[in-house]
Amino acid sequence: MSYIADFEKALEIGRPPNIKALFPNSKALLVSGKVIDRAMLAKGKAMTMAANGRNHLVIRGALMAAQRAQAALIIEIARSEGGASSYCPTNYWNMARQVDALCNELAITVPVAIHADHYGIKSTDDLPFARTEIPSLFDAGITSIAVDASHMLDDANLLVSIDLNSYIPSWAGYETEVGEIKGSQGLSSADEALFLIKGLNAHDIFPDWIALNNGTSHGLEASGQGIQVELTAGIHEALKDYGVSGAQHGTSGNSSDRLRAIANQTTTTKANVATALQMISWGVEVNDYGNAILDGDGEFVKVPGQGMTEELWQEMKDYAKDQGWEKGNYKKLNAAFENRIMGQPKEIRERMARRVDNFVYTMLTEVFNAGGTARYAVDTILDAGSYDLGPKTGRIESPDEWTEEKIHARAAELDTDKGPEGDFDD
């Protein structure tokens, strides 16, 4: 059968219950994150972009690119960016609505997952609130979540993840994290990753992805240290029996060659891209690493005639200066200026989205090897006959060996370096 015929069938059976309830007449194939992961595995040596939708035009451009590339895609926002206390207009509760509307407007026929990235738990004091808030995310159309308790010690990370699992639908994509993203400090180890994944497995929790601290950092990355490919490959090899794929964070500090190596030499299927997309949409010049280029005075270089108008860019810079925001805090301009951005002439908004489109298309087709994965995703749904794909593996570990008491004892035996204290959310 043709792809469109199969797509129509996937629309009938592949949309999770929350998506069907929210958008009963939609032609947008919003799916579990599991579908996206399986599509990349089916193609092999492929990962897709988890495009961070800090503004509406980034989401628009990323969807346009995915359609051109016929690539399955993830749209995401992190808790720090789009949670209850956020600096972006896109949030956990409006992201699915934006994506669904755009997919219908633009006639997007590729599967898209809606991912709540970095749902951060900093201490057990966060648990009561999380138990209420996490269900609200799925009520609002989230189809995949990353429970990130990597800020805590290994035993607390595992126990928090076990606690919150009952609030996450079994059909949803699920990401876990070991080792807070801190660049070259506090690098993850195979022992840490195995501790977390084995402990989850013993409690019938089977993550689709694991995020590591493998040498990257969030936000603007100037060091060029980047992903440690061999470290990542080694940890993935140690985890191979547990059916967990890699989620690569902090891609904006890495060359295309290094990202190709991650796709080709590891089992990574999800690559987060955030700051680069923000800067590209605004019209800021970026290099191959996705980093904004600075001039001799340390200022961002705005490309004339690209992105937003020069007048609005100046207004944003003046506002940032008045607020005392340094370059890393330009992210806070998203919420303050979304309405001004959307109030620009149509041709300006279109060129902002098109700039994102061109960047994302190149990454999907020439770097991530994600071109054509929409077909694999649709086939995955049809083969399963359901929106719920189930886990990639079953329980291997004995629950008797992973009681709370034994979890604490096992964690005490780990030899780990968590790196320095500090705020690494960006």
Salt bridges, closest charged atoms under 4 A:
ASP6 OD2 - ARG375 NH2 2.43
GLU8 OE1 - LYS27 NZ 3.59
GLU12 OE1 - LYS9 NZ 3.77
ASP37 OD2 - LYS392 NZ 2.59
GLU76 OE1 - LYS270 NZ 3.27
GLU81 OE2 - ARG54 NH2 3.08
GLU105 OE2 - ARG60 NH2 2.62
ASP117 OD1 - HIS115 NE2 3.40
ASP117 OD2 - HIS118 NE2 3.82
ASP117 OD1 - LYS270 NZ 3.82
GLU133 OE1 - ARG79 NH2 3.35
ASP148 OD2 - HIS118 ND1 2.79
ASP154 OD1 - LYS418 NZ 2.95
ASP155 OD2 - HIS408 ND1 2.88
ASP163 OD2 - ARG131 NH2 2.87
GLU175 OE1 - HIS115 NE2 3.18
GLU175 OE2 - HIS249 NE2 2.76
GLU175 OE1 - LYS270 NZ 2.92
GLU177 OE1 - HIS118 ND1 3.41
GLU180 OE2 - HIS151 NE2 3.44
GLU180 OE1 - LYS182 NZ 3.76
GLU192 OE2 - LYS418 NZ 2.55
ASP204 OD2 - ARG395 NH1 3.32
ASP208 OD2 - LYS34 NZ 3.12
GLU237 OE2 - LYS240 NZ 2.88
ASP257 OD1 - ARG260 NH1 2.84
GLU299 OE1 - LYS327 NZ 3.79
GLU310 OE1 - LYS302 NZ 3.10
GLU315 OE1 - ARG340 NH2 2.53
GLU350 OE2 - LYS346 NZ 3.95
ASP357 OD1 - ARG68 NH2 2.89
ASP379 OD1 - ARG375 NH2 2.83
GLU401 OE2 - LYS406 NZ 3.61
GLU401 OE1 - ARG410 NH2 3.86
GLU404 OE2 - HIS408 NE2 3.56
ASP425 OD2 - LYS122 NZ 3.70
ASP425 OD1 - HIS151 NE2 3.81
ASP426 OD1 - ARG54 NH2 3.71
ASP426 OD2 - LYS331 NZ 3.53
